[in-house]
C-alpha cells in the first residue's frame, strides 16, 4: 500500500518513506509508528495504542515514545512547534491530521517522481509505456534496444524515465545511469558514461570493476579511486597508444558482457548537452549486432539541439532510418488528459471538470506549466482545501491579472515570495550548479555549513524550488547533503538575474573552496574549477585548471575536447596581463598542437606550431622559434616532405646565431637527420649529427634525450651500425611511452624494426611487432595497425614467404595511408619484392609504376629506408625479365646512393647485384671485381640478408666459371646463413618452412650448376 500526503509517499511494501522520489531514512520503529498513525488517522491514537502496536506491550519510557514521535515528525518535515501533520492532543494522545490519499503501487510514480509534479507521468503516457514493454520483451531475449525519449523542457522526460526504471527494475534489470549537465558537458569527454560507472561502482563495486578489468581496461583508468598506483601504471602501459575507437568498442563490449548475467538498462539523460564521444558510444551500441540484454533510454530536447547545432538529433534520425532505435516522444497533454490529471491531483471529478478548460487554455497542456499554475493558484488561495475537499474559491481566479501568463513569470513570482536569507541561499546555489552540496553553498555564503544545510532543508520542506539528491563527500572529509533544483529553469532564471559582480565573486569563492577540498586531486574536477575561476575572473587559476582539464581529457583519449579547453585558455590569456604571457602562450599553443595532432587534425596542429614560432619571433626568443620549427619538421616527416624539409632548412639558417653550443648542436643535428632520412647521405649533415650526439652525451632531459636518440638512430642506420640503431630505437620507444607520445613512439618503432630486420633477429622482431599489432587492433588504431602489418610483411618477404607478404600488404587498406607518404611507399616496395619473389613481373611492375606516379605527382623522393629496397628490387626485376642493362643501371643507382655513407650492408648488396648484371652482360672481369668487393664486406660483418644474397651470387658465378671448390664453399655459406635465419622460428612455423623450402630449391639449382661444363672465359 502507498500512502500519499504533501510531497511524501509512505510505501508499506518496501518499508520506505520518500519525498519527491528520494528515500528518507527512518528507523524501523519510527517507520512503524508513522504507518500506524496514518492508518488510524481518523481518530486520536493513545500512548497505550502505540506501545501495544509498536513495542508489543513491553514497558517503554515516556522519553522513548517522545523520541520516536519527534523522529517521525522530522522525517516528514514537521516539528513539535508547527504540528502541521502530527498533532499532539494533551492528555489524550496523537493524531495524524494531514490529507492522505491511498494508492496502489502501480500509480505511485504518478504521485512522487523525481523533480517534477508527477501526475503527468501516468496521464497521457500510455503509448510510450506500451513501447517500453515491447522493447523490454526484445531486450530480455537478447536483442539490444535503443530508445530516444524526446520532448521540450518540462514535458516530463525525467519523470517518465524514473517510472520506466522502476518497472524495469521489477523485471530484474540492473541500472547504469548517467546525466549530462549544461555547462560542463561539451568539454568533458565520456562524462555521463564515467558517472554511470562510478555510481554503479559505489553501489556494487567488486562485480562491476571485475567486468571492467576484463572487458574495458581503457575505462578503468577513468574511474577515480578504483585501482592503486601500481595497478594504474600497469593499465597505462597496457592501453598505451589506445584510440577513442577502442574506448567506444570496449564500453559496448562491457555492456554485452554484463548483460550475460542479467539484463541492464542504460539511461543517459539530456544528451543535447553531451560531449560528442558519448554520442559515438550510443551510435556504436545501437548499431551492434551481438547479443545484449540491454535497453538504452536516452533523453534529449530536439529544440535545444537544433539551436546549438548539436549532432544528437542527426544521430537519432540516422539510427531511426537504419532501424536501430525507437522514439518515445512525450507530447503535451490533451484537454481530457489535463482533466484526468486534475482529478488525480484533487481527488474530485467535479472540480477537475470545472478547472480543466481554463487550466488547459492557460498552459496548452504543458505538464510543468500545469503543475506550476496549480501550485500558484493554491499558494494564492484561489484553490483552497476545506474539510478535506478542494474547491475553487473564486470563479474569477483565472481572469485575475496577478496570475502569470508564462512559466517564467510563475517561477519569478515564486522566487519573489522567498525571504532574503532563502534568496541568498538560492543565489549561491544557482552558481554552484543544477546539483550542488550544502557545504559548497556555505562556502559561497561564508557561513557555517551545518547552519546552511539546515536552512536548505527548511527550504526543501517549505518550497518546490529544491529537492534532495543524496549526499556529497569531498577528499578533505567534508560531508554534507546534496540538493538539486527541481527544474533547470529555476537555476537559469536565478543565475541570469544575479548582478555580474556578485556572480563573479561567488564563482571565485566556490572555486577556492573546491580547490581546497580537492588539494592533490584537482584533476578529478579540473573542468569545474576552471569554470568557476574563469567566471570568477581569477584568470591565472582558470588557466592552470584548463590545462589540467585538457590533460585529463587527453588521458581519456578526448583529444578534441582537450583542444577545446586549450582554446578557452588561450582566450583567457588575452583578458589579463599574465606575468609571463609569452611563455604561457607558447606552452598552450604547443599543448594544443599535440592535442590536434592526436585527433588527426594535422593542419591545425601545424598551424598552432607556426603561431608558436611567430609568437617566439615577436618576443625575440630564438630557442622557442627553433623548438617550434623542429616540431614542425618532425610532425611533417611522414606526411608532408616539402614542409618537413623547409622547416629543417629554416632551423639550420636561424640556428647560426645561437650562443648555446649544446642547444645549437641539437637543433642542427635534428635538422640534419631529417635531411639524411629524406634526401640521402651528405657528409655535412652527418657531421652535424655527430656533433649533436657528442655534446648531448650526458643529457638527462626528456626532450634532449628524444632528439639525441632520433638523430643517433638515423645516422647509425645509414652507417649499418644496426646494434646501435636498435638501442636508439628501443630507448626512444621507452621515452615516448613514458610521455604518452604515440606519434614519436611510431617513429622509433620504425628505426628499431629496420635494425632487427637487418640484424636477422627476426624472432624478436616478430614478437615485438605482433604484440604491437595486437595492441593497435585493441586500441582501434588504424594507422599503427597498418604499419605493424607492413612491417610483418617486410619480415615475410625477407623470409621468402612471398604469398604471406602479399596477403599482409593487401590486408592494409590504402585509405589508411592517404596522409602517410612513408608507409605508402613502404607498402609498394614490399609488394614489389613479393611479386618478384613469386616470379610475377607484371605485378611488380604495377608497384613500381605506382611509386613513380606518386613521386611525380607530389614532387617528392623516397626516404632512404624504402629507397634502398626499391633500387635493389628494381634490379632484381630487370634481371628477371632479362633486361641486364636496366638491371645494371639500378644496381649502380643503389651503389651510388649508399657508398658515401658508407651503408656497407646495402653496398655489399649493390656489388652483388652489379656482379650478377655483369655476368648477364658477359663481362666476367667486372663480375668478379664486384663479387670480390661484396665478399670483402660480408665476410667481415654480420649482415645476414646481404650475406646469403652475396654467397648465393658467389656460388653461381664460381659454378658458371667452373671453380667447383669455391662454388661449393659459398654454397655452404649460403646454406648456413639461411639456416641461421630459419632458426628464429619453430620447425612448424610458416616462415621456418618458407626459408627451408627456398633454400632447398636454390641449393638444388646451385648443385646442378656445378655439374655443368665450365663456361668459357
N, C-alpha and C positions, 0 to 999 in steps of 0.2 A: 504494500500500500504506500501511496505517496500523499503526504500532507503538504499543501501549498499555502504559504502565508507571506505577505510582504514580498520580498525577493528571495525567500527561502524555500527549500524543498527538504522535508524530512522523509528519507527513504527507509522504511522499516525492513524491506527485504535485504538491502545492502548495509543496513545499520549505519547510515551516513547522513549528516546534515550538510547541505550545500547551499551556497549563496552565489547566484549568477554562474552556476556550473562548477564553482570551485569548492572543494571539500573544506569543512571547518572541523578541526579535530575536537572530539569530545570524549571524556572518559566514559566507559560503559555504563556506570551508574547514572551519570549525568544524561546520557542519551535515553536511558530507560525512564528517567524522571520526566524529561521533556516529552517523550512519547505518551506517557501516562497522562500528563496534564492536557495534551492536545486531544487525546481520545476522550477524555472526560471533561471537555471544555464547557459542556452545558451546565456544570454545577461547580460548587466550591469543593475543592479536594482538601481533606483534613490531614493533619500530621500523621495520624494513625493510618489513614489510607495509604499514604506514601511509604511509610515504614513497612506496612504489610506487603505492598506490591513490589517495592524495590529491594528491601532487605529481608523479606520473608519473615517479618515479625521479630527479628532479632533486636536486641536493645541497641539503640543508636542515640548518640548525644544530640542535643539541640544544635550545637555548633556544626556537627557533621551534616545535618539536614540543611542548615542555612548555607553552608559552603556549597553543597550540590545545587541548591536553588540559584545562588549567585552565579555559579559557573554556567548554568543553563541560560540565565539572563545574558551573560557576557557573550555566549556563543551566538545568540540571536540579536545582538546589538541593543539589548535593553539594560536597564540598571535598576537598583533599588529605589533610586530617587525618581526616575522617569516612570517606571512601571507601565510602559507602553503596551507590553504584550503579556507579561506575567504580573498579576496584581495580587498583593497580599491584603487579606481582609483580617484586621486584628481580631484575635481570639476565635477566629472562625477557620481560617485556612488560606489556600492559594487557588487562584483560578486563571486559566489561560483565556485572555479576553480578545486576542487578535482574530481577524476574519480568516477562516480556514476553508480551503476547498480540497476535497478528496479527489484523487485521480488514480487511474490505473497506470502501471509503469510505462505502457507504450505511448502515453501522451505527456510524459514528464518533460521532454525537451521542448514541448510547446509552451512550457511554463518557465523554465530556467536555463536557457542556453548561455554559453559564454558571451558576454559583452554586448548582447543585443536583447531587445524585447522579443519574446520568442513565439508568440502565437503564430507569427509568420512562418515558423519552422515547419509546422504541420499544415497550416492552411495554405492551399494553393500549390503544394509541392508533391502532389500525388504522382504525377508522371515522372518527374526526376527520380523519385524513390523506386518506382517500378523499374526504371532503367538500371538503378543501382542493384536491385535484386537480380535482374537478368545478368548483369556483369559479374555479380558475386558467384552465381552458378558456374559461369565460364571460368572464373579465376580458380574456383575450387577444383575444377577438372584439369588445371594446369595450363590454361590459356591466359597469358598475361593480358591485363585490361588497363586501358588508359582513358580517363575522362577529364575533360576540362569543365570546371564549374565557373560559369561566366555570369556577369551581371554588373550593374552600376554600383557605386559606393552606397553602402547601407541597405542593399537589397536582401541581405541575409545569407551571404555565402558562408561566412564562418559558422553561423548557427546551423545551416544545412549540413556542413561537413561534420560538425560536432555530433549531430544526430546520426549521420551515416557511420561515423566511427563507433558510436555506441552500438548500433545494430550489427556492425561487422565484428566488433569485439565479442558480442554474444554468440557469434557463429565461430569463434575460435581464432579470429585474425589477431596477429600482433601488429604493433604500430611503430612506424618511423615518421616523426612529424617535424617538418621544417617550415620556417616562415621567412619571407623576405621583408626587409624594412626599407622605408622610403629613402633615407638619406645615405645609407651605407651600402645598399645592395649592389649598385652598379660597379663598384670597385673591388669588393671582397669576393674573390673567386670561390665558387662552390660553397659559399657561406651557409645557405639553408640546408644543404646536404650534410655539411660538417655538424651543424647544430643538431640535425636529426640524429646523427650517430652519437654525438656527445650526450644528448638527452636520453637516448636508449641505453647507452653505456652506464649512465648513472643509475638507471632503473635495474639493469641486469647486466653488469659489466662482463664477467668472465666468458659467458657464452658468445656474446657479440664479438668481443675482441679476438677470441679464438677464430671465429669465422673471418674477421678482417685480416688477421695474420695470414691465414691460409689462402684467401681469395682476392684480397685487395691490399697488398702491402704498401702501395703508394699512399693509401688513405690513413694508415696507422700513424704516419708522421704528422698528420694534420690534427690529431686528437690530443689536446694538451693533457699531460699528466698520466697518460696511459702506459707508457713504457719508460724505462730508466735510460740514463745517458749511454751506457754501453750498448744496450739493445738498439737505441736510436742510431748510434754510429753504424751498427751492422746493417740496419734497414736503409740508411742513407747510401751506403756502399752498394746495396743490392739494387736500388732504384736509380742509381746514377745514370744520367742520360735519358731518363723517362720523359715522355711527352704527355701533353694533355690527353691525347688519344688513349694512352694507356690508362689514365685515371678514369676516363669515361667507360672504357671496357671493363675495368675491374669493379666499378660500382655496380654495373649491370650483372657481372658475374656474381658479386656478393648477394644481390637480391635473389638470383636464381638459387644460389647455394642455401641461403636462409630459408627459402620457401620450400626446400625439400623436406624440412621437418614440420613446418606448419605454414598456413597462409599468412600473408602480410598485406597491410595497407600502407602505402607510402603517400603521405599528404604533404603537398608543397603549396603554401598559400601565398597569394599576392605576387604571382610571377611577373606582373607588369613592372615590378621593381627588381627583378632578379638580374644577376650577372649572366653573361652570355654562355659561360661554361656550364652553368646549371641547366640551361636550355639544351645544350648539346647532350647532356646526360638523359634528359627527358626524351629527346629525339631518338637517341640510340636505344633506350629501353623500349620505347613504343614500337620501334621497327624490328626488334629482335624476334627470333622465331623459336628459341629454345623454350622448354617447359619452365614456367614460372607461375607459381600460385600467388600472384601479386596483383593487387588492384591499386592503381595510382590515381589519386584525386588531386588535380592541380587547379587552383583558382586564379583568376585574373580579371581585371576590368578592361574590356575592349576599348572603351573610350579613352582611358588614360594611356593605354599602349599606343593608340593611334596618334595622340597628340605628341608624345615624346619620340615617336618613331621606333619604339621598342619592337623587337622581332617576334615576340610571343604570339601575336595574332597570325603572323605569316607562318610560323611553325605549326600552329593549330590547324590552319587551313590545309597546309601541305599534308599533315598526318591524316586529316579527315579525307582528303582526296584519295589517299592510298589505303583507306580503310583501317587505319591504325589507332583510331580513337573515337570516342563519342563526346558529344557536347551536352552538358546539363545546364541549360540556360534558365536562369531564375528571373522571371519577369515580375512586373508589378502585380499587385493583387487586383482582381476584378471587384466590381461593386458587391457581388454576392459573397466573395471571399473576405472582403472587409467586414461585411455584416457578420459572417461566421466568426471572424477574429474578435469582434466586439462582443459577441455572445459568449465566447470563451473567457474574454477578459472580465466581463462584468456579471457573468452567470445570469443573464437576463435577456431573453429573446426580444421582449417588447422594447427595452431600452436600445438594444442593438439595432432594431428596425428603425427607430426614430433617429439614431445617430449616424447610421451608415451613409445616407445620402450626403449630408454636409461634410462628414469626415472624408468621404471619397472625393468629393469635389475639391476640397482644400488640399488633399495630399496626392491625388491621382493614383492612389493605391500603393505608393511607395512605403514599404514596411517601416523603415526608420522614421519617415515623416509621420506615419500613423502613430507609432509609439510615442514620438516626441510631442505630437499635438495632444494626445490624450493625457500625457503627463502634465503638459502645460495647463490644460483645462482643469485637471484635478488640483494642481497647485493653486490655481486661481479661484478654486471652489465654484467653477462653473458646472462641474460634475461633483456631486457630494455623495457620501455614504451615510445613510440614516437607518438605524435599527437593522444593520446587516444587509441593506439593499442600496444599490446605486440608483441615483436619479439625476436628471438634468435640472439644475436649479433655476435656469433662465432660458427661455426659448430663444432669447436674443443673443445668447452667448457667442454664436458663430459669426454674428454680424458686428460684434464689437471691434473697433479699430485696434484695441490693445492686443488682439490676438495676432501673432506674427503671420506674415504671408509666406515665409520660407523657413526651411530648417535652420538656416544660418541665423535668422532673427530669433528663432526659438532658442537656439543654443546661446546666443548673445543675451537673451532675457534670463536664461538660467544662470548664466555667469554673473549677471548684474545683481542677483539675489544673494550672492556669496558675501560672507564677511571679509573684512580687509585681510585677516590672517589666512582665511581659506584661499583667497585670491593670490596671496603671496606664495602659498604652497603650490598652487597650480601654475603660476608663472614660472617658477623654477622647474617644476615637473615637465612643463612643455619643452624646456631647453634640454632636459635630461633625455627625452625621447618618448616614444609611444609607450614603451615599457621601461620602468625605472625602479630603483631601490630607494627606500626611505633614507638610508644613510647618505646617498648622493644628494638628495634634496636638502637634507640637513646641512651638508657642506655648502650648497649654494646659498642657503639662508644664514650660514654661520651660527646655527642653533644646535642645541643638544639633540642627538639622533633619536634618543628614546622619546623625547617630547614631540619631535616631528612625526615619528611613527604613530604615536598616539593621536596626534591631530589628523593625520591622513586616515587612520582607522575611523575616526569620528566622521570625517567627510565621506568615506565609503558608505557608512551606515546611513548617513543623512541624505546623500545626494546620489544622482545617477551618472556623474561625470567619470568616476573612477571605479575600478573593480580590483579585487585581489588577484595576483597572478603567481603567488608562490613565495619563495624566499630567495635572498641573494647573499652569497658568501664570497668575500674577497680574499686574495692571498695573504693580506696582513691580519686576517682573523675577523674583520668586520662582518657582522651578521645582522641582517635586518629583513623586514618584509619587502616583498616586491609587488609592484602595482602597475596597472595599465589604464590608459584612457579607454573608456567604453567604446569610443569610435575615434579614429584618427582625426576626424573633423574637429573634435573638441581640442585636440592638441594643436592642430594647424591654426585654428582661429586665435587661440590664446597666444601662441608663439608669434604669429604675424602682427599682433597688436602690441607686442612689447616695445617700449622705446629702444632705439638702437643701442644707446649707451648701456642701458640696463641689461639688454640681451647679451652684449659682448662681455660685460663684466661677469655675468652668470656663467657663460661658457668657460671663461677663464678659471673661475673658481672650481667648476666641476672638473675641468681638465686637471688642475693641480691636485685635487683630491684623488682622482683616479690614478694619477701618476704616482702619488704617494702610496696608495693601496697596492699597486702592482709593481712596486720597486723590484727590479731584477727580472720581471716577467712582462715588461711593457710590450714586447712584440705580439703578445696574445690579444691586446686591444689597441694596437697602434693606429688602426683606422679611426677608432672612436676618439682617441687622444688627439690625433691630427685634426679631426673636425672641430673639436672643442677649442683647441688652441688657434686654429685658423679663424673660426668665427669670433674668438675672444681677442683676436689681433695680437696674440703672443706669437709673433711670426718665427723667431728662432726655434721655439719648441715645435711649432707646426712643421717646420722644415725637417727637423730631426725625426718626427714620427711619420711623416710622409715617406721618408727614405726607409724607415723600419717597415712600414706597411708594404712598400714596394718589395723589400727583401722577403717578407713573409709570403707575398703573392708569388714571387719567383720560386720559392720552395714548394708551393702548391702547383707549379707549372702554369701559373696565371701571368704569363709574361705581358700580355696586352693590358691587364689590369695594373701591373707594376708600372708600365709606361704611362698609364693614366695618372697614377699617384705622382709620378715624377713630373708630369706636365703641370699638375697643380703646384708642385713645389717650385718649379721654375716661374710660374705666375706669381707666387708669393714673394719670390726673390725681388721682383720688381716693385713691391709695395713697401719696402723699408730699406734703410741703409744698413746692410749687413757689415759686420766687422771686416770680413774678408770675402766680399761679394765675388771677386774673381775666382778664388779657389772653390767656393760653393757652386758657382755656375758651371765651372769646368767639370767638377765631380758629378753634378747632376746630369749634365749632357753625356758624360761618359757612361754613367749608370743607365740612362735611358737608351743610349745606343746599344748596350748589351741586351737590354730587355727587348728592344725592337728586333735585334738580330736573332734572338731566341724564338721569337714568334714569327720569324720568316720575313719580316719587313726589312730587307737588306738596304733598300733605297733610303728608308727613313733612318736606319742605323748609320749609314754613311753620311747622310745629311747632318745628323747630330754631331758626328765626329768633325765634319767640316766647320760647323758652327763653333765647336770647341776650339778648333785651330784658329778661327777668326778672332774669338774672344781672347785667346792667349796672345795672338799677334797684336791686338789692340793694347793689351797690358804690357807688351814687351817681354813676355815670358817665353823665351826661345825653347826651353826644355819642354814645356807643355805643348808647344807647337809640334815639336818633333815626336813627342809621345802620341799625339793625335795622328800625325802623318804615318807613323809606324803602325798604328792600329788600323788605319785605312788600308795600308798596304797588305797587312795580314788578313783583314776581312775580305779583301778582293782577290786573294791569292788563287782561289779555286773557282771564282765566279766572274771576275772581270779583269782580264790580264792587262788591258790598257790602263785602267785606273790604278791597278796594283803597281805597275812599273813606273807610272807617272809619279805616284806618291813616293816610291823608293828613290827616284832621281831627285825629287824635291828634298827628301831627307838629306841626301848627300850634299846637295847645294847649301842648304841652310845650316848644316852642322859645322861648316868650316869655321864659323865664328865662335864656337864653344871653347871655353877655357877648361872645363872639367874633362880631363883626358879619358877617364873611365866611361863616363856617360857618352862622350863623343864616339869612343870606340864601339860601344854597344849599339848605338843607333845606326852608325855607319855599317857595322857588321850585319845588323838586321837587314838593312837596305841591300847590302852586297849579297847576302844569302838569297834574297828574293831574285836578284839578277842571275845568280848561279842556277837557281831552280828553274827559271823560265827562259833565260837567254842562252844558257850554256856556259861553259867554263871560260873565265877570264882571270888572268893572273892577278890583276889589280883588285878584283873582287875577293879573290882568295886571300890576298894579303890583309885586306880589311877584316875579313872574318877571323883570321889567325890572331890578329891584334886584339879583337874583342874577346876572344876566348882566353887569351893570356891575361888581360887586365882584369877580367871578372872571375878569375880562378878561385878567389876566396869569398865570393859573394854569398850572402845568406838571404837576401831579399827575394821574395817570390817573383816579382816582375823581372828582376835581373836574371834569376835562375831560368825562368821560362825562355827568355831571349837567348841566353847562353846555350841552353840545350838545343833550341831550334837551329841556331847558327851551326853549332858543332855537328848536329845530325846531318845537315845538308852537306857540309864540307867533307865529313867522313864518308858519306855515301858516295860522293863524287870521287874520292880517292880510294874507293873499295876497301875502306877500313870498317868492315861491317860489324865487328865486335864493338867498336867504339860507337858506331851509329846506333847499334841496338841499345847500348846503355843509355845514350841520349834520349832515344825514343821511349824507353821504359821509364826513365826518370821524369821525362816530360809528361807522360801519361799520369804518373803518380801525382805530380804537382797540379795538373789540370783537374784530376778527380777531387783533390782536396779543396780546390777552389770552386768546384761545381761547374767548370767551364767545358761544356761538351764540344764546342767548336774546336778549341785548342787540343782537346783530347783526341779528336779525329785526326788532326794534322800529325800529331806524334804517333798515332797508331799506324799511319801510312809509313812513316820512317821505320818504325820497328818491324813492320811486315816486310818491307824491302830487304832489310838486313837479314831477317830469318830465312827468307827465300834464298838469297844468295849464299848464306852460310850452310844451307842444306839442313837446317834444324826444323824440319817440316813437321815433326810430331808436335813440337811446342807451338809452332805457328798455327797448326790446325786446332790445337786445344784452345789457344787464345782467341782465334777468330770464331770458332764455334761457340765459345762462351759469349763472345761479343755479339754474335748473331742472335743467340737466344735472348740476350738482354735487349737487343734492338727490337726484336719481334715483340717481347713482353711490353716494352716501352712504346710500341707502335711508332717507332722512329724509322720512317721510310727511307730517308737518305742514308742513315747509318746502316740499316739493313742491306741496302743496295751495295754499299761499299764493302761490307763483310762478304756478301755473296760473290762479288767480283774478285776479292782477294782469294777466296776459296777457289774460284775458277782459275785464277793465275796458278795456284798450287796444283790444281788438277792438270792443267796444260803442261806444266813443267814435269809432272809425274807421268806424263804421256797418256793420261786418261782424257782423250780428246772429246769423246762423247759427253763425259761428265762436265768438262769445262764448258762446252757449248750449251748444255742444258742449264747450267748455273747462270751463264750470261743471259740466256734468253728468258730466265725467270725474273730478270730485272727489267721493270717497265721503264722505257726511255723517258716517260713523263717525270720520273723521279730525278732525272739527270738534266732537266731543262736548264737550270741555273748553275750547273756544276761542270765546267769545261774539262777539268782534270779527270773526273770519273767517267765522263762521256768518252774521252779518248782512251782511257784505260779499258773500258768495255770493248771498244772496237779493236784495240791491239790484241787483247786476249782472244777474242773471237777469230781474228785473222790467223793467229797461231794455231787455234783449234782446227780451222778449216785446212790449213796447210798440213797439219798432222793427220787429218782424215783424208788427205790426198784429194781435196776438193778445191782446186784453184779458183773456180768461178765464185765460190762462197767467200774465199779470202779476198778476191778482187773487189767484191762489193764492199767489204770493210775498208779497204784502202781507199776506194773512191769516196766513201762516206767521210773518212778522215780528211781527204784533200778538199772536199766540198766545204766542210766546216771551217777548215783553216782559211780557205779563200774568202768565204762569206764574212768571217769575223776578223780577218786580217791578223791572225794570231799564229804562233807556233806551239809545238807540243813541249811540255816541260820534260826535263832530261830523263826522269824515271820511265816515262812512256816512250820517249824518242828512241832510246836505245833498243827497246823491244820492237818498235815499228821498223827501224832501219834493218835490224837483223832478220826480222820475219820477211821483209820485202826481198832481201837477198835469198832466203830460203824459197820463197815463192817463185822467183825468177829461175832459180836452179831447177825447180820442179817442172817448169814449163820450157826448160832448155834454152832460156834466153840468158846466156852466160855473160854477155856484155852488160846487160842491165843489172845482173846479179853482182858483177864486179863493181859497177857504179855505186850500188847501195852499200856494198862492203866497204868501199873507200869512204863513203859518207860517214859510216859508223866509225871507221878508223879515225878520220879527221876530227869527228865530234868528241871522241873520248881521249885521244892521245895526249893532249896537253895537260890533262888533269894531274897525273895520269890515272884514268879509271882502268886499272890493269885487268880487272875482270872482263869488262866488255872489250878492252883492247885485245885480249887473248882470243875472244870470240870473233873479233873483226879479222885478225890474222888468220884464224881457222877458216873463216868464210872466204877470204881472199885466196887462201891456198886451194880451196875447192873450185873456185871460179877459174883460177889459173889452170888447174888440172883440166877443167872442162874446155878451156880455150887452147889446150895443148902446150902450155908454157910450163914445162917441168921445173926449170930453174926457179921461176917465180913461185911456183907452188911450194917447192922445198924451202925457199927463203922464208916465206910467210909461215910455213909449218914450224920451222926451227924457232922462229920468234914466239909463236904461240906456245910451243912446248917449253921454252925457257921460262915463260911466265907461270904456267900451270904447275910445272914441276917444283916451283919454289913458293907456291901459295896454296891456300885452301879455298879454292873456288870450285865446288863440286859440279855445278851446272856447266861452267866453262870447261872443266877438266874432261867430263865424259864426251862433250862435243869435240874437243880437240883430239882426245885419244882415239875416238872413232874415226876422225878425219885422217889421223896419222896411220891407223891400221889400213884404211882404204888406200891411201897414197902409196905406202910401202908395199902393199899387196899388189897393186897395179903395176908397180915397177919391179916386182919380183924379189923384193927383200923380205923373204918369208919369216926370218927370225925376228926382225924388227916389227913386222906386221903382227906377229904373234904376241910380242911383248906389249904392244899398245892395245891389241885386242884384249889382253888380260887386264891391263889397267882400266880399260873401258868397262869391262865386266865388274871389276872390283868397285869402281866408283858408283856404278848404277846399283849394285847390290847394297852398298853402304847407304845409299839414299832409300832403298826399299826397306831397310831395317828400321826406318822411322815408324813403320806400320806393322800390325799383326799380319800373320800369313793369310788370314781370311779377308783382310781389308781390301777394298776395291783398288786402292792406289798401290798397294803391295803387288797385287796381281797385274795391274797395268804396266808397272815398271818391269816386272819379270817377263811379261809377255812380249813387250817391245825388245827387251834385252835378248830374248831367245831368237826373235826374228832377225834382229840386226847381227847377232853373233853368227847365226847361220849364213847370213849374206857375206859376212867378213870371211868366214871359213871357206865358203865357196870361192871367194875371190883368190884365196891363196893357192887354190888348185888350178887356177888358170895359168896359161903360159905367160911369162913376163912380158910386160908391154915394152915395145922398143923405145929407147931413149930418144 
